[in-house]
Amino acid sequence: MKLNRRELLGYSASALGLAALGMPRRAAAQAGELTIAYNVNLPSWDPTVGPSAVNPTIQGLYQSVFDMYIAQKPDLSFAPGLITEWGWNDDRTKVLMTVREGVTWHDGSPFTPEDVVWSLERAGKEATGNPIQFVWKNVGNFKIDGNKITGDVIQFDPVLFKWMSFLTGYVMPKAYYEKVGPEGFEKAPIGTGPYMVEKFEQNAFIRLKANPTYWGGKPAFDNVTIKFVTDAASRVAELESGSSQVTLEIPYEEYDRLIAKDGLAGSCETISDIGMIFFSPRDAITDANVRKAAVMSVDKKLLVDRLLRGYGLPIDTLETPEYAAFDPSIKVEYNPEKAKELLKASGYSTDNPAKFTIQTTKGFKPKDYEMIQAIVGMWRKVGIEANIEVYEIAKHYELRAAKKLAPAAFYNWGNAIGDPTTSTGFAMFSPSPHSGWSSKDVDDAIMPLWGEKDEAKRIAGWKAVSKLIADNAYVLPLLQYAQPIVHAKGVKVVPHKSGALLPALMTPAA
């Protein structure tokens, strides 16, 4: 018998993977069982501490076990979570919260308002290691009255409650955590979420068991196994072999091929992630004509249609249609002839090109390197010569925090709460460790918006910032990503705009 590469991968992934789980090869297909081939590993079980806490890719794993203060629906709208009501007093000097009653932790102990207060206070302490401590420290001096909590606003942050549905916005078990400590929690984590951790093997899999008393209703699948399959070809093989019923983030051409097969289906809807190119004020990029030419010579629609097989949405600002400050009137034209004129005004041409380096990942997102290759080709036609430098995503974070990115650098930006502060704000405000650009006009326009109490004025201000940035080509927005999910036809999967793949939203197909 001869096996091709895909069949070999399928056999090895399924046979070895399920053997490692101690299950027969087809056990995952039994009623009440679901197996997911996931694209990343889970490094830590504490969703509020360390680098993994701000990794958007693993939030779906955390949300399966832990609940957030405020829930978020698949369309990114907010809903009651462990907090059922929230808001400010009239002058916005206090926060007001109502805590859900009748909830229990996975060990059977009652969930209480003390857990909420302890979690917020712990997150706000710098020593705890919460990467979003700068948000949580803005409230304190909490008081509990029954299931009501009030707290003082130490520094007003208009996005505080939105963060309660975002990175590190999870409620932790006070009594249990203090009893077992960080190491004990890693060995046996508990939450109030829809699933309980039954078994965890580092770099291999998680075995989850449905929480029968979950306040949101018991999940449809009693048992869920999430296998960590970081290689895209192996995830494809998992589906084709029947070893897994769901997977995500595979090449678009493989997505098209798989959903055409009997027994498989899928979705490829836009999510809140965007592809962008940071500009840093150095070398030829300091010239406004070069920046504007670099932006208007990129055919974004062609990139989406040719490289991403039509999956994705070209964008002109760092806001997508789901974001609160999206302004469809802000457009950046595709005009390579005008780009040539701008470059000529600055002394550049195809014979004497403007030169700089562009950095990119290769394989971190679908067709990231190929996209940059295509963009460099488009630039070359108008008089820009860019040298491609490939780096790992960890290196990007390191260089960005040190303000040492190349003049142009590709990145994938996630913004699950859809607020302009967590897209345009952090990406473009120069004091932010996440920014690339630095100029006084942008900083001056953004500065007053961080603490703006009038919401309509705040959003209008961010739209004005987006226009300022687009008019001056301070960044190159490319596209809103679409997330490929493939699943067996026996499973119904509800996609989430945040990109989180949530087993609790999966049900057996009718």
Secondary structure by P-SEA (a helix, b strand, c coil): ccccaaaaaaaaaaaaaaaaacccccccccccbbbbbccccccccccccccccccccaaaaaaacccccbbbccccccccccccbbbbcccccbbbbbbbccccccccccccaaaaaaaaaaaacccccccccccccccccccccccbbbbbccccccaaaaaaaccccccccccccccccaaaaaacccccccccccccccccbbbbbcccccccccccccbbbbbbcccaaaaaaaaaaccccccccccaaaaaaaaaccccccccccccbbbbbbbccccccccaaaaaaaaaacaaaaaaaccccccbbbbccccccccccccccccccccaaaaaaaaaaacccccccbbbbbbbbcccccaaaaaaaaaaaaaaaabbbbbbbbbcaaaaaaaaaacccccbbbbbbbbccccccccccccccccccccccccaaaaaaaccccccccaaaaaaaaaaaaaaaaaaccccccbbbbbbbbbcccbbbbbbcccccccccccccc
